[in-house]
Structure formats: structure tokens, C-alpha cells
Amino acid sequence: MVHAFIMVKTAAGRSEDVLEAVRKLDRITEAHIVAGEFDVIAEADADEVYDVLHAASSDISGMDGAADTKTYMALD
């Protein structure tokens, strides 16, 4: 099992829209709007690293209102 954190920067005023869409994704277990460098943090669980990367690079990065993503894989 792969556990990861996906940080998302959104376009101005789009955090709530992106959050709602991210929460609907199959591999996302939690997502929150946060203050700081990024606007949304999502937690993902998947069987393979590829599945997490697909969620971040295709599903989330391709969303209307998502400007940038960074993905961090948990090592524990």
C-alpha cells in the first residue's frame, strides 16, 4: 500500500471548487483547504506508486482551477 500527500495550488478563488472535486476522486481519503504555500492538501492511498502519481498528475493537475501540484510519498 502506498500512502501519499498531494499539495495543490489553486487559481485565485478556486480552492473550494478544487477541494470538492479532489474529494470525489477514488484514491483520495482526505482533503482540506489549508493556509500556506499550497491551498489544498489531499491524502491518497493506492496499491501502486503509479496510481498515486496518476491521481496527482492526471486527475488533480488536469482539474479546472488547479495551478500546480507536489506529491510526497510517505516512507513509514
N, CA, C and O atoms as a Maestro MAE file, in Angstrom:
{
 s_m_m2io_version
 :::
 2.0.0
}

f_m_ct {
 s_m_title
 :::
 protein
 m_atom[304] {
  # First column is atom index #
  i_m_mmod_type
  r_m_x_coord
  r_m_y_coord
  r_m_z_coord
  i_m_residue_number
  s_m_chain_name
  s_m_pdb_residue_name
  s_m_pdb_atom_name
  i_m_atomic_number
  :::
  1 25 0.847 -1.179 0.000 1 A "MET " " N  " 7
  2 3 0.000 0.000 0.000 1 A "MET " " CA " 6
  3 2 0.889 1.239 0.000 1 A "MET " " C  " 6
  4 15 1.874 1.303 0.735 1 A "MET " " O  " 8
  5 25 0.542 2.209 -0.818 2 A "VAL " " N  " 7
  6 3 1.270 3.468 -0.923 2 A "VAL " " CA " 6
  7 2 0.392 4.569 -0.345 2 A "VAL " " C  " 6
  8 15 -0.779 4.697 -0.700 2 A "VAL " " O  " 8
  9 25 0.978 5.366 0.556 3 A "HIS " " N  " 7
  10 3 0.265 6.495 1.152 3 A "HIS " " CA " 6
  11 2 1.017 7.757 0.746 3 A "HIS " " C  " 6
  12 15 2.245 7.805 0.824 3 A "HIS " " O  " 8
  13 25 0.284 8.775 0.315 4 A "ALA " " N  " 7
  14 3 0.939 9.995 -0.159 4 A "ALA " " CA " 6
  15 2 0.131 11.225 0.203 4 A "ALA " " C  " 6
  16 15 -1.068 11.163 0.474 4 A "ALA " " O  " 8
  17 25 0.834 12.341 0.195 5 A "PHE " " N  " 7
  18 3 0.217 13.652 0.406 5 A "PHE " " CA " 6
  19 2 0.391 14.447 -0.880 5 A "PHE " " C  " 6
  20 15 1.498 14.555 -1.408 5 A "PHE " " O  " 8
  21 25 -0.697 14.995 -1.375 6 A "ILE " " N  " 7
  22 3 -0.670 15.776 -2.614 6 A "ILE " " CA " 6
  23 2 -1.031 17.212 -2.265 6 A "ILE " " C  " 6
  24 15 -2.132 17.499 -1.796 6 A "ILE " " O  " 8
  25 25 -0.087 18.100 -2.501 7 A "MET " " N  " 7
  26 3 -0.276 19.519 -2.228 7 A "MET " " CA " 6
  27 2 -0.732 20.182 -3.515 7 A "MET " " C  " 6
  28 15 -0.177 19.914 -4.580 7 A "MET " " O  " 8
  29 25 -1.736 21.043 -3.431 8 A "VAL " " N  " 7
  30 3 -2.310 21.653 -4.626 8 A "VAL " " CA " 6
  31 2 -2.370 23.166 -4.478 8 A "VAL " " C  " 6
  32 15 -2.921 23.680 -3.505 8 A "VAL " " O  " 8
  33 25 -1.801 23.878 -5.447 9 A "LYS " " N  " 7
  34 3 -2.003 25.327 -5.557 9 A "LYS " " CA " 6
  35 2 -3.184 25.521 -6.489 9 A "LYS " " C  " 6
  36 15 -3.305 24.841 -7.508 9 A "LYS " " O  " 8
  37 25 -4.047 26.449 -6.133 10 A "THR " " N  " 7
  38 3 -5.217 26.701 -6.967 10 A "THR " " CA " 6
  39 2 -5.190 28.121 -7.519 10 A "THR " " C  " 6
  40 15 -4.474 28.987 -7.016 10 A "THR " " O  " 8
  41 25 -5.973 28.337 -8.547 11 A "ALA " " N  " 7
  42 3 -6.156 29.685 -9.072 11 A "ALA " " CA " 6
  43 2 -6.915 30.499 -8.018 11 A "ALA " " C  " 6
  44 15 -7.609 29.934 -7.172 11 A "ALA " " O  " 8
  45 25 -6.784 31.787 -8.073 12 A "ALA " " N  " 7
  46 3 -7.434 32.666 -7.096 12 A "ALA " " CA " 6
  47 2 -8.933 32.399 -7.026 12 A "ALA " " C  " 6
  48 15 -9.623 32.376 -8.044 12 A "ALA " " O  " 8
  49 25 -9.418 32.200 -5.812 13 A "GLY " " N  " 7
  50 3 -10.838 31.996 -5.592 13 A "GLY " " CA " 6
  51 2 -11.368 30.621 -5.959 13 A "GLY " " C  " 6
  52 15 -12.583 30.420 -5.958 13 A "GLY " " O  " 8
  53 25 -10.499 29.668 -6.273 14 A "ARG " " N  " 7
  54 3 -10.943 28.351 -6.740 14 A "ARG " " CA " 6
  55 2 -10.707 27.221 -5.738 14 A "ARG " " C  " 6
  56 15 -10.978 26.061 -6.049 14 A "ARG " " O  " 8
  57 25 -10.215 27.535 -4.559 15 A "SER " " N  " 7
  58 3 -9.876 26.493 -3.584 15 A "SER " " CA " 6
  59 2 -11.054 25.596 -3.240 15 A "SER " " C  " 6
  60 15 -10.899 24.376 -3.200 15 A "SER " " O  " 8
  61 25 -12.213 26.158 -2.995 16 A "GLU " " N  " 7
  62 3 -13.375 25.351 -2.619 16 A "GLU " " CA " 6
  63 2 -13.825 24.447 -3.762 16 A "GLU " " C  " 6
  64 15 -14.203 23.299 -3.528 16 A "GLU " " O  " 8
  65 25 -13.790 24.951 -4.994 17 A "ASP " " N  " 7
  66 3 -14.162 24.137 -6.158 17 A "ASP " " CA " 6
  67 2 -13.206 22.958 -6.324 17 A "ASP " " C  " 6
  68 15 -13.630 21.824 -6.546 17 A "ASP " " O  " 8
  69 25 -11.915 23.246 -6.213 18 A "VAL " " N  " 7
  70 3 -10.904 22.197 -6.363 18 A "VAL " " CA " 6
  71 2 -11.035 21.187 -5.228 18 A "VAL " " C  " 6
  72 15 -10.959 19.980 -5.462 18 A "VAL " " O  " 8
  73 25 -11.228 21.665 -4.006 19 A "LEU " " N  " 7
  74 3 -11.392 20.767 -2.864 19 A "LEU " " CA " 6
  75 2 -12.550 19.800 -3.089 19 A "LEU " " C  " 6
  76 15 -12.407 18.598 -2.863 19 A "LEU " " O  " 8
  77 25 -13.667 20.304 -3.524 20 A "GLU " " N  " 7
  78 3 -14.840 19.461 -3.770 20 A "GLU " " CA " 6
  79 2 -14.544 18.387 -4.814 20 A "GLU " " C  " 6
  80 15 -14.922 17.227 -4.647 20 A "GLU " " O  " 8
  81 25 -13.870 18.782 -5.884 21 A "ALA " " N  " 7
  82 3 -13.543 17.832 -6.949 21 A "ALA " " CA " 6
  83 2 -12.519 16.795 -6.484 21 A "ALA " " C  " 6
  84 15 -12.635 15.616 -6.818 21 A "ALA " " O  " 8
  85 25 -11.521 17.227 -5.718 22 A "VAL " " N  " 7
  86 3 -10.488 16.315 -5.218 22 A "VAL " " CA " 6
  87 2 -11.113 15.276 -4.302 22 A "VAL " " C  " 6
  88 15 -10.771 14.096 -4.384 22 A "VAL " " O  " 8
  89 25 -12.011 15.688 -3.443 23 A "ARG " " N  " 7
  90 3 -12.651 14.758 -2.501 23 A "ARG " " CA " 6
  91 2 -13.455 13.662 -3.203 23 A "ARG " " C  " 6
  92 15 -13.715 12.616 -2.606 23 A "ARG " " O  " 8
  93 25 -13.847 13.879 -4.436 24 A "LYS " " N  " 7
  94 3 -14.627 12.892 -5.181 24 A "LYS " " CA " 6
  95 2 -13.766 11.813 -5.833 24 A "LYS " " C  " 6
  96 15 -14.299 10.811 -6.312 24 A "LYS " " O  " 8
  97 25 -12.454 11.997 -5.861 25 A "LEU " " N  " 7
  98 3 -11.564 11.032 -6.507 25 A "LEU " " CA " 6
  99 2 -11.449 9.758 -5.675 25 A "LEU " " C  " 6
  100 15 -11.402 9.813 -4.446 25 A "LEU " " O  " 8
  101 25 -11.406 8.630 -6.344 26 A "ASP " " N  " 7
  102 3 -11.369 7.321 -5.676 26 A "ASP " " CA " 6
  103 2 -10.190 7.143 -4.730 26 A "ASP " " C  " 6
  104 15 -10.365 6.623 -3.629 26 A "ASP " " O  " 8
  105 25 -9.027 7.551 -5.121 27 A "ARG " " N  " 7
  106 3 -7.832 7.277 -4.323 27 A "ARG " " CA " 6
  107 2 -7.619 8.276 -3.181 27 A "ARG " " C  " 6
  108 15 -6.723 8.083 -2.359 27 A "ARG " " O  " 8
  109 25 -8.415 9.323 -3.120 28 A "ILE " " N  " 7
  110 3 -8.263 10.344 -2.089 28 A "ILE " " CA " 6
  111 2 -9.045 9.934 -0.846 28 A "ILE " " C  " 6
  112 15 -10.242 9.654 -0.915 28 A "ILE " " O  " 8
  113 25 -8.349 9.902 0.298 29 A "THR " " N  " 7
  114 3 -9.004 9.521 1.551 29 A "THR " " CA " 6
  115 2 -9.404 10.729 2.378 29 A "THR " " C  " 6
  116 15 -10.374 10.668 3.133 29 A "THR " " O  " 8
  117 25 -8.667 11.829 2.247 30 A "GLU " " N  " 7
  118 3 -8.975 13.076 2.939 30 A "GLU " " CA " 6
  119 2 -8.441 14.231 2.127 30 A "GLU " " C  " 6
  120 15 -7.469 14.079 1.386 30 A "GLU " " O  " 8
  121 25 -9.077 15.402 2.261 31 A "ALA " " N  " 7
  122 3 -8.578 16.614 1.613 31 A "ALA " " CA " 6
  123 2 -9.068 17.814 2.408 31 A "ALA " " C  " 6
  124 15 -10.186 17.828 2.923 31 A "ALA " " O  " 8
  125 25 -8.196 18.832 2.495 32 A "HIS " " N  " 7
  126 3 -8.510 20.014 3.296 32 A "HIS " " CA " 6
  127 2 -7.958 21.267 2.632 32 A "HIS " " C  " 6
  128 15 -6.920 21.219 1.973 32 A "HIS " " O  " 8
  129 25 -8.648 22.385 2.805 33 A "ILE " " N  " 7
  130 3 -8.098 23.696 2.449 33 A "ILE " " CA " 6
  131 2 -7.173 24.093 3.594 33 A "ILE " " C  " 6
  132 15 -7.520 23.944 4.765 33 A "ILE " " O  " 8
  133 25 -5.995 24.599 3.245 34 A "VAL " " N  " 7
  134 3 -5.006 24.984 4.250 34 A "VAL " " CA " 6
  135 2 -4.449 26.372 3.931 34 A "VAL " " C  " 6
  136 15 -4.551 26.865 2.808 34 A "VAL " " O  " 8
  137 25 -3.863 26.978 4.948 35 A "ALA " " N  " 7
  138 3 -3.165 28.253 4.768 35 A "ALA " " CA " 6
  139 2 -1.694 27.953 4.562 35 A "ALA " " C  " 6
  140 15 -1.152 27.051 5.201 35 A "ALA " " O  " 8
  141 25 -1.048 28.683 3.694 36 A "GLY " " N  " 7
  142 3 0.372 28.480 3.450 36 A "GLY " " CA " 6
  143 2 0.690 28.542 1.973 36 A "GLY " " C  " 6
  144 15 -0.048 29.142 1.192 36 A "GLY " " O  " 8
  145 25 1.789 27.919 1.595 37 A "GLU " " N  " 7
  146 3 2.246 27.941 0.208 37 A "GLU " " CA " 6
  147 2 1.255 27.250 -0.731 37 A "GLU " " C  " 6
  148 15 1.099 27.662 -1.880 37 A "GLU " " O  " 8
  149 25 0.587 26.205 -0.244 38 A "PHE " " N  " 7
  150 3 -0.405 25.489 -1.035 38 A "PHE " " CA " 6
  151 2 -1.791 25.773 -0.484 38 A "PHE " " C  " 6
  152 15 -1.938 26.219 0.654 38 A "PHE " " O  " 8
  153 25 -2.798 25.515 -1.292 39 A "ASP " " N  " 7
  154 3 -4.177 25.829 -0.915 39 A "ASP " " CA " 6
  155 2 -4.975 24.616 -0.462 39 A "ASP " " C  " 6
  156 15 -5.888 24.740 0.355 39 A "ASP " " O  " 8
  157 25 -4.634 23.443 -0.990 40 A "VAL " " N  " 7
  158 3 -5.336 22.207 -0.655 40 A "VAL " " CA " 6
  159 2 -4.293 21.125 -0.401 40 A "VAL " " C  " 6
  160 15 -3.304 21.014 -1.125 40 A "VAL " " O  " 8
  161 25 -4.530 20.325 0.644 41 A "ILE " " N  " 7
  162 3 -3.702 19.139 0.895 41 A "ILE " " CA " 6
  163 2 -4.633 17.938 0.849 41 A "ILE " " C  " 6
  164 15 -5.682 17.917 1.494 41 A "ILE " " O  " 8
  165 25 -4.227 16.935 0.072 42 A "ALA " " N  " 7
  166 3 -5.024 15.713 -0.047 42 A "ALA " " CA " 6
  167 2 -4.168 14.518 0.353 42 A "ALA " " C  " 6
  168 15 -2.961 14.502 0.109 42 A "ALA " " O  " 8
  169 25 -4.794 13.521 0.967 43 A "GLU " " N  " 7
  170 3 -4.129 12.259 1.281 43 A "GLU " " CA " 6
  171 2 -4.654 11.205 0.322 43 A "GLU " " C  " 6
  172 15 -5.856 11.109 0.074 43 A "GLU " " O  " 8
  173 25 -3.736 10.420 -0.207 44 A "ALA " " N  " 7
  174 3 -4.116 9.380 -1.170 44 A "ALA " " CA " 6
  175 2 -3.573 8.032 -0.718 44 A "ALA " " C  " 6
  176 15 -2.475 7.946 -0.169 44 A "ALA " " O  " 8
  177 25 -4.349 6.985 -0.954 45 A "ASP " " N  " 7
  178 3 -3.925 5.613 -0.722 45 A "ASP " " CA " 6
  179 2 -4.145 4.833 -2.008 45 A "ASP " " C  " 6
  180 15 -5.184 4.959 -2.656 45 A "ASP " " O  " 8
  181 25 -3.153 4.023 -2.370 46 A "ALA " " N  " 7
  182 3 -3.256 3.220 -3.592 46 A "ALA " " CA " 6
  183 2 -2.378 1.980 -3.454 46 A "ALA " " C  " 6
  184 15 -1.517 1.903 -2.577 46 A "ALA " " O  " 8
  185 25 -2.611 1.022 -4.327 47 A "ASP " " N  " 7
  186 3 -1.813 -0.204 -4.310 47 A "ASP " " CA " 6
  187 2 -0.418 0.020 -4.866 47 A "ASP " " C  " 6
  188 15 0.538 -0.605 -4.407 47 A "ASP " " O  " 8
  189 25 -0.288 0.900 -5.844 48 A "GLU " " N  " 7
  190 3 0.993 1.117 -6.528 48 A "GLU " " CA " 6
  191 2 1.331 2.605 -6.579 48 A "GLU " " C  " 6
  192 15 0.440 3.455 -6.571 48 A "GLU " " O  " 8
  193 25 2.628 2.909 -6.631 49 A "VAL " " N  " 7
  194 3 3.084 4.298 -6.748 49 A "VAL " " CA " 6
  195 2 2.478 4.941 -7.995 49 A "VAL " " C  " 6
  196 15 2.074 6.104 -7.962 49 A "VAL " " O  " 8
  197 25 2.416 4.193 -9.083 50 A "TYR " " N  " 7
  198 3 1.856 4.715 -10.328 50 A "TYR " " CA " 6
  199 2 0.443 5.244 -10.118 50 A "TYR " " C  " 6
  200 15 0.082 6.270 -10.695 50 A "TYR " " O  " 8
  201 25 -0.353 4.574 -9.313 51 A "ASP " " N  " 7
  202 3 -1.735 5.005 -9.085 51 A "ASP " " CA " 6
  203 2 -1.795 6.355 -8.383 51 A "ASP " " C  " 6
  204 15 -2.643 7.187 -8.705 51 A "ASP " " O  " 8
  205 25 -0.900 6.574 -7.426 52 A "VAL " " N  " 7
  206 3 -0.844 7.871 -6.743 52 A "VAL " " CA " 6
  207 2 -0.383 8.949 -7.718 52 A "VAL " " C  " 6
  208 15 -0.955 10.038 -7.764 52 A "VAL " " O  " 8
  209 25 0.647 8.642 -8.492 53 A "LEU " " N  " 7
  210 3 1.153 9.626 -9.458 53 A "LEU " " CA " 6
  211 2 0.104 9.963 -10.504 53 A "LEU " " C  " 6
  212 15 0.014 11.110 -10.942 53 A "LEU " " O  " 8
  213 25 -0.680 8.989 -10.907 54 A "HIS " " N  " 7
  214 3 -1.760 9.243 -11.858 54 A "HIS " " CA " 6
  215 2 -2.799 10.176 -11.244 54 A "HIS " " C  " 6
  216 15 -3.272 11.101 -11.905 54 A "HIS " " O  " 8
  217 25 -3.151 9.941 -9.998 55 A "ALA " " N  " 7
  218 3 -4.123 10.807 -9.318 55 A "ALA " " CA " 6
  219 2 -3.614 12.241 -9.259 55 A "ALA " " C  " 6
  220 15 -4.376 13.183 -9.475 55 A "ALA " " O  " 8
  221 25 -2.328 12.406 -8.967 56 A "ALA " " N  " 7
  222 3 -1.768 13.753 -8.853 56 A "ALA " " CA " 6
  223 2 -1.564 14.410 -10.212 56 A "ALA " " C  " 6
  224 15 -1.967 15.555 -10.417 56 A "ALA " " O  " 8
  225 25 -0.940 13.689 -11.138 57 A "SER " " N  " 7
  226 3 -0.553 14.319 -12.401 57 A "SER " " CA " 6
  227 2 -1.683 14.402 -13.416 57 A "SER " " C  " 6
  228 15 -1.742 15.360 -14.188 57 A "SER " " O  " 8
  229 25 -2.559 13.445 -13.434 58 A "SER " " N  " 7
  230 3 -3.637 13.466 -14.424 58 A "SER " " CA " 6
  231 2 -4.945 13.970 -13.833 58 A "SER " " C  " 6
  232 15 -5.554 14.904 -14.355 58 A "SER " " O  " 8
  233 25 -5.372 13.344 -12.738 59 A "ASP " " N  " 7
  234 3 -6.673 13.689 -12.174 59 A "ASP " " CA " 6
  235 2 -6.696 15.088 -11.569 59 A "ASP " " C  " 6
  236 15 -7.571 15.887 -11.903 59 A "ASP " " O  " 8
  237 25 -5.753 15.397 -10.686 60 A "ILE " " N  " 7
  238 3 -5.786 16.683 -9.987 60 A "ILE " " CA " 6
  239 2 -5.192 17.795 -10.834 60 A "ILE " " C  " 6
  240 15 -5.796 18.861 -10.953 60 A "ILE " " O  " 8
  241 25 -4.027 17.577 -11.424 61 A "SER " " N  " 7
  242 3 -3.396 18.638 -12.236 61 A "SER " " CA " 6
  243 2 -4.270 19.052 -13.408 61 A "SER " " C  " 6
  244 15 -4.208 20.197 -13.855 61 A "SER " " O  " 8
  245 25 -5.080 18.132 -13.907 62 A "GLY " " N  " 7
  246 3 -5.953 18.437 -15.035 62 A "GLY " " CA " 6
  247 2 -7.246 19.128 -14.661 62 A "GLY " " C  " 6
  248 15 -8.028 19.498 -15.538 62 A "GLY " " O  " 8
  249 25 -7.483 19.308 -13.376 63 A "MET " " N  " 7
  250 3 -8.726 19.952 -12.935 63 A "MET " " CA " 6
  251 2 -8.736 21.438 -13.257 63 A "MET " " C  " 6
  252 15 -7.714 22.119 -13.181 63 A "MET " " O  " 8
  253 25 -9.903 21.914 -13.614 64 A "ASP " " N  " 7
  254 3 -10.078 23.354 -13.805 64 A "ASP " " CA " 6
  255 2 -9.880 24.036 -12.454 64 A "ASP " " C  " 6
  256 15 -10.568 23.703 -11.489 64 A "ASP " " O  " 8
  257 25 -8.966 24.967 -12.378 65 A "GLY " " N  " 7
  258 3 -8.693 25.685 -11.137 65 A "GLY " " CA " 6
  259 2 -7.450 25.218 -10.408 65 A "GLY " " C  " 6
  260 15 -6.970 25.912 -9.511 65 A "GLY " " O  " 8
  261 25 -6.916 24.059 -10.769 66 A "ALA " " N  " 7
  262 3 -5.669 23.578 -10.162 66 A "ALA " " CA " 6
  263 2 -4.497 24.158 -10.941 66 A "ALA " " C  " 6
  264 15 -4.411 23.987 -12.157 66 A "ALA " " O  " 8
  265 25 -3.591 24.847 -10.240 67 A "ALA " " N  " 7
  266 3 -2.474 25.500 -10.905 67 A "ALA " " CA " 6
  267 2 -1.174 24.701 -10.829 67 A "ALA " " C  " 6
  268 15 -0.377 24.734 -11.767 67 A "ALA " " O  " 8
  269 25 -0.950 23.984 -9.726 68 A "ASP " " N  " 7
  270 3 0.301 23.247 -9.545 68 A "ASP " " CA " 6
  271 2 0.092 22.188 -8.471 68 A "ASP " " C  " 6
  272 15 -0.747 22.355 -7.585 68 A "ASP " " O  " 8
  273 25 0.851 21.101 -8.545 69 A "THR " " N  " 7
  274 3 0.802 20.065 -7.506 69 A "THR " " CA " 6
  275 2 2.212 19.624 -7.137 69 A "THR " " C  " 6
  276 15 3.138 19.712 -7.943 69 A "THR " " O  " 8
  277 25 2.352 19.157 -5.924 70 A "LYS " " N  " 7
  278 3 3.567 18.497 -5.439 70 A "LYS " " CA " 6
  279 2 3.091 17.258 -4.701 70 A "LYS " " C  " 6
  280 15 2.116 17.309 -3.951 70 A "LYS " " O  " 8
  281 25 3.776 16.151 -4.914 71 A "THR " " N  " 7
  282 3 3.379 14.894 -4.297 71 A "THR " " CA " 6
  283 2 4.500 14.386 -3.404 71 A "THR " " C  " 6
  284 15 5.662 14.345 -3.808 71 A "THR " " O  " 8
  285 25 4.140 14.002 -2.196 72 A "TYR " " N  " 7
  286 3 5.088 13.478 -1.218 72 A "TYR " " CA " 6
  287 2 4.627 12.086 -0.798 72 A "TYR " " C  " 6
  288 15 3.525 11.918 -0.275 72 A "TYR " " O  " 8
  289 25 5.477 11.096 -1.031 73 A "MET " " N  " 7
  290 3 5.175 9.722 -0.644 73 A "MET " " CA " 6
  291 2 5.595 9.504 0.812 73 A "MET " " C  " 6
  292 15 6.696 9.885 1.209 73 A "MET " " O  " 8
  293 25 4.725 8.896 1.593 74 A "ALA " " N  " 7
  294 3 5.056 8.565 2.979 74 A "ALA " " CA " 6
  295 2 6.027 7.388 2.987 74 A "ALA " " C  " 6
  296 15 5.874 6.449 2.206 74 A "ALA " " O  " 8
  297 25 7.008 7.437 3.854 75 A "LEU " " N  " 7
  298 3 8.020 6.384 3.903 75 A "LEU " " CA " 6
  299 2 7.833 5.435 5.081 75 A "LEU " " C  " 6
  300 15 8.559 4.447 5.194 75 A "LEU " " O  " 8
  301 25 6.885 5.712 5.948 76 A "ASP " " N  " 7
  302 3 6.679 4.820 7.085 76 A "ASP " " CA " 6
  303 2 5.505 3.901 6.887 76 A "ASP " " C  " 6
  304 15 5.202 3.088 7.760 76 A "ASP " " O  " 8
  :::
 }
 m_bond[303] {
  # First column is bond index #
  i_m_from
  i_m_to
  i_m_order
  :::
  1 1 2 1
  2 2 3 1
  3 3 4 2
  4 3 5 1
  5 5 6 1
  6 6 7 1
  7 7 8 2
  8 7 9 1
  9 9 10 1
  10 10 11 1
  11 11 12 2
  12 11 13 1
  13 13 14 1
  14 14 15 1
  15 15 16 2
  16 15 17 1
  17 17 18 1
  18 18 19 1
  19 19 20 2
  20 19 21 1
  21 21 22 1
  22 22 23 1
  23 23 24 2
  24 23 25 1
  25 25 26 1
  26 26 27 1
  27 27 28 2
  28 27 29 1
  29 29 30 1
  30 30 31 1
  31 31 32 2
  32 31 33 1
  33 33 34 1
  34 34 35 1
  35 35 36 2
  36 35 37 1
  37 37 38 1
  38 38 39 1
  39 39 40 2
  40 39 41 1
  41 41 42 1
  42 42 43 1
  43 43 44 2
  44 43 45 1
  45 45 46 1
  46 46 47 1
  47 47 48 2
  48 47 49 1
  49 49 50 1
  50 50 51 1
  51 51 52 2
  52 51 53 1
  53 53 54 1
  54 54 55 1
  55 55 56 2
  56 55 57 1
  57 57 58 1
  58 58 59 1
  59 59 60 2
  60 59 61 1
  61 61 62 1
  62 62 63 1
  63 63 64 2
  64 63 65 1
  65 65 66 1
  66 66 67 1
  67 67 68 2
  68 67 69 1
  69 69 70 1
  70 70 71 1
  71 71 72 2
  72 71 73 1
  73 73 74 1
  74 74 75 1
  75 75 76 2
  76 75 77 1
  77 77 78 1
  78 78 79 1
  79 79 80 2
  80 79 81 1
  81 81 82 1
  82 82 83 1
  83 83 84 2
  84 83 85 1
  85 85 86 1
  86 86 87 1
  87 87 88 2
  88 87 89 1
  89 89 90 1
  90 90 91 1
  91 91 92 2
  92 91 93 1
  93 93 94 1
  94 94 95 1
  95 95 96 2
  96 95 97 1
  97 97 98 1
  98 98 99 1
  99 99 100 2
  100 99 101 1
  101 101 102 1
  102 102 103 1
  103 103 104 2
  104 103 105 1
  105 105 106 1
  106 106 107 1
  107 107 108 2
  108 107 109 1
  109 109 110 1
  110 110 111 1
  111 111 112 2
  112 111 113 1
  113 113 114 1
  114 114 115 1
  115 115 116 2
  116 115 117 1
  117 117 118 1
  118 118 119 1
  119 119 120 2
  120 119 121 1
  121 121 122 1
  122 122 123 1
  123 123 124 2
  124 123 125 1
  125 125 126 1
  126 126 127 1
  127 127 128 2
  128 127 129 1
  129 129 130 1
  130 130 131 1
  131 131 132 2
  132 131 133 1
  133 133 134 1
  134 134 135 1
  135 135 136 2
  136 135 137 1
  137 137 138 1
  138 138 139 1
  139 139 140 2
  140 139 141 1
  141 141 142 1
  142 142 143 1
  143 143 144 2
  144 143 145 1
  145 145 146 1
  146 146 147 1
  147 147 148 2
  148 147 149 1
  149 149 150 1
  150 150 151 1
  151 151 152 2
  152 151 153 1
  153 153 154 1
  154 154 155 1
  155 155 156 2
  156 155 157 1
  157 157 158 1
  158 158 159 1
  159 159 160 2
  160 159 161 1
  161 161 162 1
  162 162 163 1
  163 163 164 2
  164 163 165 1
  165 165 166 1
  166 166 167 1
  167 167 168 2
  168 167 169 1
  169 169 170 1
  170 170 171 1
  171 171 172 2
  172 171 173 1
  173 173 174 1
  174 174 175 1
  175 175 176 2
  176 175 177 1
  177 177 178 1
  178 178 179 1
  179 179 180 2
  180 179 181 1
  181 181 182 1
  182 182 183 1
  183 183 184 2
  184 183 185 1
  185 185 186 1
  186 186 187 1
  187 187 188 2
  188 187 189 1
  189 189 190 1
  190 190 191 1
  191 191 192 2
  192 191 193 1
  193 193 194 1
  194 194 195 1
  195 195 196 2
  196 195 197 1
  197 197 198 1
  198 198 199 1
  199 199 200 2
  200 199 201 1
  201 201 202 1
  202 202 203 1
  203 203 204 2
  204 203 205 1
  205 205 206 1
  206 206 207 1
  207 207 208 2
  208 207 209 1
  209 209 210 1
  210 210 211 1
  211 211 212 2
  212 211 213 1
  213 213 214 1
  214 214 215 1
  215 215 216 2
  216 215 217 1
  217 217 218 1
  218 218 219 1
  219 219 220 2
  220 219 221 1
  221 221 222 1
  222 222 223 1
  223 223 224 2
  224 223 225 1
  225 225 226 1
  226 226 227 1
  227 227 228 2
  228 227 229 1
  229 229 230 1
  230 230 231 1
  231 231 232 2
  232 231 233 1
  233 233 234 1
  234 234 235 1
  235 235 236 2
  236 235 237 1
  237 237 238 1
  238 238 239 1
  239 239 240 2
  240 239 241 1
  241 241 242 1
  242 242 243 1
  243 243 244 2
  244 243 245 1
  245 245 246 1
  246 246 247 1
  247 247 248 2
  248 247 249 1
  249 249 250 1
  250 250 251 1
  251 251 252 2
  252 251 253 1
  253 253 254 1
  254 254 255 1
  255 255 256 2
  256 255 257 1
  257 257 258 1
  258 258 259 1
  259 259 260 2
  260 259 261 1
  261 261 262 1
  262 262 263 1
  263 263 264 2
  264 263 265 1
  265 265 266 1
  266 266 267 1
  267 267 268 2
  268 267 269 1
  269 269 270 1
  270 270 271 1
  271 271 272 2
  272 271 273 1
  273 273 274 1
  274 274 275 1
  275 275 276 2
  276 275 277 1
  277 277 278 1
  278 278 279 1
  279 279 280 2
  280 279 281 1
  281 281 282 1
  282 282 283 1
  283 283 284 2
  284 283 285 1
  285 285 286 1
  286 286 287 1
  287 287 288 2
  288 287 289 1
  289 289 290 1
  290 290 291 1
  291 291 292 2
  292 291 293 1
  293 293 294 1
  294 294 295 1
  295 295 296 2
  296 295 297 1
  297 297 298 1
  298 298 299 1
  299 299 300 2
  300 299 301 1
  301 301 302 1
  302 302 303 1
  303 303 304 2
  :::
 }
}
